[in-house]
Amino acid sequence: MNNNFTKKNFYRTIVELLLLSSFLFLAHPASADSTASMVVLQTFGEDHSNGLNYKVMVKAKSGNRYFVWYYYALGISKGSTVIITFDNWGDWKTITNPANGKEQKINKVLKVN
C-alpha cells in the first residue's frame, strides 16, 4: 500500500509541475517593448489635415527624420527630447515628454526624405 501511495504522489507531482510550467510559459511575455530618445526638430501644433490633432518632426540617432501625429498636447518644444516606444514588431506606439511625464498614443508616422 505504501508503494501505491508513492506512485500516486509521484504522478500528482508531475501533473502539478506540468500545469505550473505551462502557466509560467503563457504568463511570460515574448519580449518587451523598446524605446528610443529623439530630438524634436519642429513643432506644428494642431494639424487637422489628416484628422489628427498634433504634429511634430523628430530626428532619430540614425539621422532619419519623421513626422509624428498624436491626439493631445504634450508640451513639447523645439530642441527638446522625446521618448518613442516601439512594439515587438517595430511599430511606433507612444510618444512621451520626459520633462513633464505626459504620454500619448502615436496615430501616424511618416519618414521625411
C-alpha positions in Angstrom: 0.0 0.0 0.0 2.8 2.3 0.7 4.2 1.7 -2.8 0.8 2.7 -4.3 0.7 5.9 -2.3 4.1 6.9 -3.5 3.2 6.3 -7.2 0.0 8.5 -6.7 2.1 11.3 -5.2 4.7 11.0 -7.9 2.1 11.3 -10.7 0.3 14.0 -8.9 3.5 16.0 -8.6 4.3 15.5 -12.3 0.8 16.8 -13.3 1.2 19.8 -11.0 4.6 20.7 -12.4 3.3 20.4 -16.0 0.4 22.7 -15.2 2.6 25.2 -13.4 5.2 25.2 -16.2 2.5 25.8 -18.9 1.1 28.6 -16.8 4.5 30.3 -16.4 5.2 29.9 -20.1 1.9 31.6 -21.0 2.4 34.4 -18.4 5.9 35.3 -19.7 5.9 37.9 -22.5 7.7 37.0 -25.7 9.7 40.2 -25.5 9.4 43.7 -24.1 8.7 46.9 -26.0 11.8 49.0 -26.9 12.3 52.8 -26.6 14.5 55.4 -28.3 15.1 59.0 -27.5 14.7 61.5 -30.3 15.2 65.3 -30.7 12.3 67.5 -31.7 13.2 69.4 -34.8 10.0 71.3 -35.3 6.5 71.5 -33.8 3.5 72.2 -35.9 0.8 72.5 -33.2 -2.6 71.2 -34.2 -2.8 69.6 -37.7 -6.3 68.7 -38.8 -5.4 67.9 -42.4 -5.1 64.2 -41.5 -7.8 64.2 -38.9 -5.2 64.1 -36.2 -4.5 66.8 -33.8 -0.8 67.4 -33.1 2.2 67.0 -35.3 6.0 67.2 -34.7 9.1 66.4 -36.6 11.7 64.3 -34.7 15.2 63.2 -35.5 16.5 59.7 -34.6 20.1 58.9 -33.6 20.4 57.4 -37.1 19.8 60.8 -38.6 16.4 59.8 -40.0 13.7 62.4 -39.6 10.0 61.6 -39.0 6.7 63.4 -38.8 4.7 62.1 -35.8 1.0 62.6 -35.2 -0.8 62.2 -31.9 -4.1 63.4 -30.3 -3.4 65.6 -27.3 -0.8 68.2 -26.5 2.4 67.1 -24.7 4.0 70.4 -24.1 6.8 69.6 -26.5 9.1 72.4 -27.7 11.7 72.6 -30.4 15.1 71.1 -29.3 13.6 69.0 -26.5 14.0 65.3 -26.3 11.0 62.8 -26.5 10.9 59.1 -25.8 9.4 56.9 -28.5 8.1 53.4 -27.6 8.1 50.7 -30.2 6.2 47.4 -30.0 7.8 44.0 -30.7 7.3 44.4 -34.5 9.0 47.9 -34.6 5.7 49.8 -34.9 5.6 53.2 -33.2 3.3 53.0 -30.1 3.7 56.1 -27.9 5.5 59.4 -27.6 6.4 60.7 -24.2 7.6 64.1 -23.0 10.1 63.2 -20.2 10.1 66.8 -18.9 6.5 66.6 -17.7 5.7 62.8 -17.9 2.9 63.3 -20.5 2.4 60.4 -22.9 0.2 59.9 -26.0 -0.5 57.1 -28.4 1.0 57.7 -31.8 -1.5 57.6 -34.6 0.6 58.1 -37.7 4.3 58.3 -38.6 5.8 59.4 -41.9 9.5 59.3 -42.7 10.9 62.5 -44.1 13.0 62.1 -47.3 
